[in-house]
Each structure stands twice: as C-alpha cells, then as structure tokens.
Amino acid sequence: VLDGSRSTALVAGCAAHLLYEAGHLSADAATGLIARRLSPGTPVTEAAGFFEGFFSTAGQRLIYDEGLRGAVDAWLASLDEDAFIAHLPLLRRVFSHLDSMERRRLIEAVLG
C-alpha cells in the first residue's frame, strides 16, 4: 500500500501515518518515505495526495519532528510558483486542524 501502484497517493499517505502512529514505521523510515513520495521526480498531484493523506490529522507532527518538517520543506521549496499556488487550498486544509498556539509553534520551528 505504501509504495504500490495499486493504491492512491492519498490512501498510501494515510496508511503510512497510521503505521507511524502505531510504531510500525520508525521516524527515520517515515522521513525517508515522505522524502521519496514528495521528491521532485514525483508528479505534484501525487505528492500532494500523499502529503494530505499523511498529515491531514497530524499536522502537529511537523512541529516536533525535524526530519518530517525538513522533507516537507524541501518539497514545498521545489514547487514552482504555479504549483505552489494551486496547492494552497490543500495546505490550508491540512493545517486548519492546528489551533493558534500550534500554528505559532510550527512557524517558530520552520523559521528556526
């Protein structure tokens, strides 16, 4: 499911998140998987689906997990302006679950 072509990127992201939360996927393995699934060689819509599946209820993970945050940051930085703007609604949906304090912590973590 995680790397297979039979599942959608959204389902693969959700499955990866569930495995990570259950302790069946280590932090390093999750970071590596996310880096692969969000790599510049992956079509943007597929990468966005995986991102949404993994982080739709776990945006707060980016506050505390530097590896995950770095993988997402690298993906976002690799997007051209049009792709970034096209996926802003997705980013808004994913981060809408964060309360104001969590958003502030995430911004502080990103800005270092």
Secondary structure as GFF3:
##gff-version 3
##sequence-region A 1 112
A	DSSP	alpha_helix	9	21	.	.	.	ID=ss1
A	DSSP	alpha_helix	27	37	.	.	.	ID=ss2
A	DSSP	alpha_helix	44	55	.	.	.	ID=ss3
A	DSSP	alpha_helix	61	64	.	.	.	ID=ss4
A	DSSP	alpha_helix	66	78	.	.	.	ID=ss5
A	DSSP	alpha_helix	81	86	.	.	.	ID=ss6
A	DSSP	alpha_helix	88	95	.	.	.	ID=ss7
A	DSSP	alpha_helix	100	111	.	.	.	ID=ss8
###
